[in-house]
Amino acid sequence: MCVTDGSAAGGVLPPEATEKFNTWGGWPAMRGLSRWYEVEVICKGDADETGYFINISEIDQAVREQTLPYLQDMISGPGDPASAPIGEVVRGMINGLQPLLQEAVAEVRLHLTPMLSMGIESENMDKVTIRHEYEFSAAHRLHCDSLSDEANREVFGKCNNPEGHGHNYVVQVAVAMPIDPMGDVAHVEELDELVDTVVIKPFDHKHLNKDTEEFAALNPTVENITKMVWEKLTGKVDDLGSMPGAELVEVKVWETQKTSCVYRGE
């Protein structure tokens, strides 16, 4: 895997702007915000006698020499860079990288914000997987009713404190969907609304054990929270009108930066 950061903005400066010297106030004046991009390249293969199957420096060089200039070309110009067909852009990245990396590219993910990415697998170029992260803050107490108080304290330690404790949870929802004939993908506003309605609002700033029906009798471990988020979203994602053919493929929940759980409906 190789990740390369880059920022780029569409538009071309007028000729007179290039003749100005930069001043303490800056020239040209900044209008709006530039787009933020991060390219994640995932390769797969069998290691040889060196222990490598590919040198990471080769990936980095290919991305910098081929992918980033290609991305710049795709989003530059007088139009809105946000209107670039993302599905076609990511497909083009894969097609450009494969001959440079011995056909080892398994997936490319284009991160449009720190919390939103669009990924395409090289073996299925007709679908894109949208990954979007959301946050909520909640308290919980780890306690299993089938265990004695002593056993609960032994298993869960301080997390069994009767008053509970809190976390800032991060929820990543991954949805796979077809790329349309124009090479574009659906926007995520309707998915945002769904997650906000069925996950964030019911859990945010709540004591999960005391204030929610879902965990009144279910121990709110990160494992159970992840599975519960899946159950609340699955089926409903399929009905999103702006995302025809969408399918929930993965839910990941971070309880802390070091502790997370993934559920794929198995």
N, C-alpha and C positions, 0 to 999 in steps of 0.2 A: 504494500500500500504506500502511496506517496501523496502528500497533500501540498498544494502550492497555493499561496494566497495572492490575490491580485485585486486591485480596484480599477475601474474604468468607467468613463462617462462618455455618452454620445455627444455629438455636436462638433462643429469646426469653428475655430476663432476667425473673425473677420480679419482681412489683411492688415488693417491699421492696428489691430491689437498686438500683432507680433512685433511692431516697431516700438512699442512702449517698453520702458525699463520697469522692472519690478520695484515697487516703493514700499514704504512701511505699511501702507494701507493695502498693498496687493493689487496686481493687475493681471488679468481682468478681474472685475468684481465677481465674487462667488455668488452664483444664483442656484438655489436648490441644493440637493445632495447628490453626489456621484453614486453610482451603483457599486455594491460590494460583492465580490465573487471569491469563491474558494473552489478549487478543482481537486477532487479526490479520485485517484486512479487506483483501482484494485486489480492486481495481476495474480495469476495462479500458474503453477507448473511444478515439475519435479526437480528437486535439487540434484546437482551433479557432484563430482568428486570434491569440488571446492566447498560444498555446503550451500552454494547459491544456485538458484534457478535463473535469476536475473539480478544484475547489480543495480542497486537503488539509484546510483548516479546516472544510469542509462535512462531510467524512468524520469528523473528530474530533468535531464537534458532534453529528452523528447517533449516533455510538457512545456518547457520554457521556449524551445525553438519552434515547436509546431502548434501546440494547443493554445498557448496564451496569445500569440499573434492572430490565430484563427478566431478566437473569442473576441479579440479587439475588433477585428474586421466585421464580425457579425453584429456587434452592438454599437459600432460607430456610425456616424452619419447624422443627418439633420433630424431624423425621426426620434421617437421615444425609444430608448434602448430596452425598456420594459416590454415593448411589443414584439421583440425578436421571438420567433417560434422556438421555444426552449427544447421541445422534443427533437427538432431538426438540428439544433445547435449541439446537443449532447451526442446524437448519432454521428455528426460530423467529427466530433472529438475522437470517438472510438475508431471510426474509419481512418482518421489521420494517424492515430497512434499505433494501430495494429502492425503495419509493415515495419515500423521503427522498433517494435518491442517483441518481435518474433511471434506475433499473434497471441501474446500472453495476456492481453487485457480481458479481464472478466467482467468488469463493470466500471463505469465512470459516473461519479456524482458531482453535480454542479450545485454548490451551496449559494443560494441567492441572498440569504441573510444568515446570521449565526444560528438561527433556529429552523430554517427551511431549506431543504435540498430536493433536487430532482435527479433520480438515478436511473440509468438504463443498463441492463445486462447485455453483453455482446451476443449471447445465445438467444435472446428474445428482444429484438430491436423494435418490436411493435408495441411494447408496453413501457410505461415509465412508473417508477415507484416514488411517490411523494412522501417525504418524511418531515413532519412538523412537530415542534416541541411546544409544550404548554406548561404552566406552573400553577401550583396551588400550595397554600400553607395550611397545615392541619396538625392537631394533636392526636396521639393515640396511646393506648396502653396495651402491651403485649401480654395476653392472659388467655389461657385455654381452660374452658370450664370443666373439661373432663379430667383435668389434673388437680391435685391438691394444691393448697396455697404454698406449701413448702416446695412441691415439685415445680410450680410456676416460678418461684423465686430462684430455684436452682437452674432452670432452663433459660429464663429470660433476664435474670440479674436485675440491674437497675431499670431496665425497660419494663419491669413489672410493677414499678412504683404506682400505687393506686391513683395518684394525681395525674399520671401520664407525662408525656413530654412531646415536643413538637419537631416537625421537619418542614423544610421547604422542598416539596416534591417537584420533580420534573417528569413530565409524561411525553413520550415521543410516540406519535401515531404514524404508522406506515400504511399507505394505501396504494395499491397497484391499479392502474387503469390504462386503457388503450390511448395511443397517440392519434390525434385526429388526422384526416387526409392532408391538412395544411402543415403538418409537423408540429402542431401546438398541443398544449395540455391545458386542462381545466385550471381555473383559479381556485384558491383554497378558502375563499370567504365562507362558503356554505359549510365546509368541513369545520372551520373555526367556530361557526355558530353552533353546530351540532355538539362539538366537544365542550364548548362553554355551557351549553344547556344541560347535558346529561352527566358531565364529569366535574367541571370546575365549580359551577355554582352550588351543586349539592355537597361538595367536599371542602371547598375553600373556607378557611377560618372556622372550621368545625372540630369538635372532639369526635373522632370517628366512632369510638365505642358508644358514646352517649347521645350524639346528635344525628346519627344517620341510621336508617333502617338496614342498610346493606351490611353494617358491621355490628349490629346490636347483638348478634349471636355468633359472629364470625371474627376470629382473631385477625386484626388488621396488620398482618405482616406485609412486607413489600411484595411477597409472592401472591398473597391473597388480593392485595390492592391491584396488582397488575392484571390478574385474571378477572377481577371485577370490572375494571375499565374495559377489557376486551368484551365481556358479556354485555355491557351497557352500550357498546358501539356496534358490535357485529349485527348484521341485518339492517341496521339503520343506515350504514354507509352505502349499502346497495341502493337505497332509495333516494340518494341525493340527486336532484334533477340536473344540477350543473355538472355532475361528474358521472356520465353514463358509463356503465360497465365497471364501475369502481368496486374494489374488493379489499377488505381489511386483511392485511397480511401479517402485521406484527404490532405489538404494543410493548414498549419498554418504559419502565419507571425507575427513576433514580430516587432513592431515599436520602442518600448522601452522595458526595462526589465519588466515594469508594464503594458504595453498595447500590446495586441495581438488579433488576430482574427483567427477563424477556419472556413473553408468551406469544405463541403463534397458533393457538387454537388446537394444539395436539391433545 
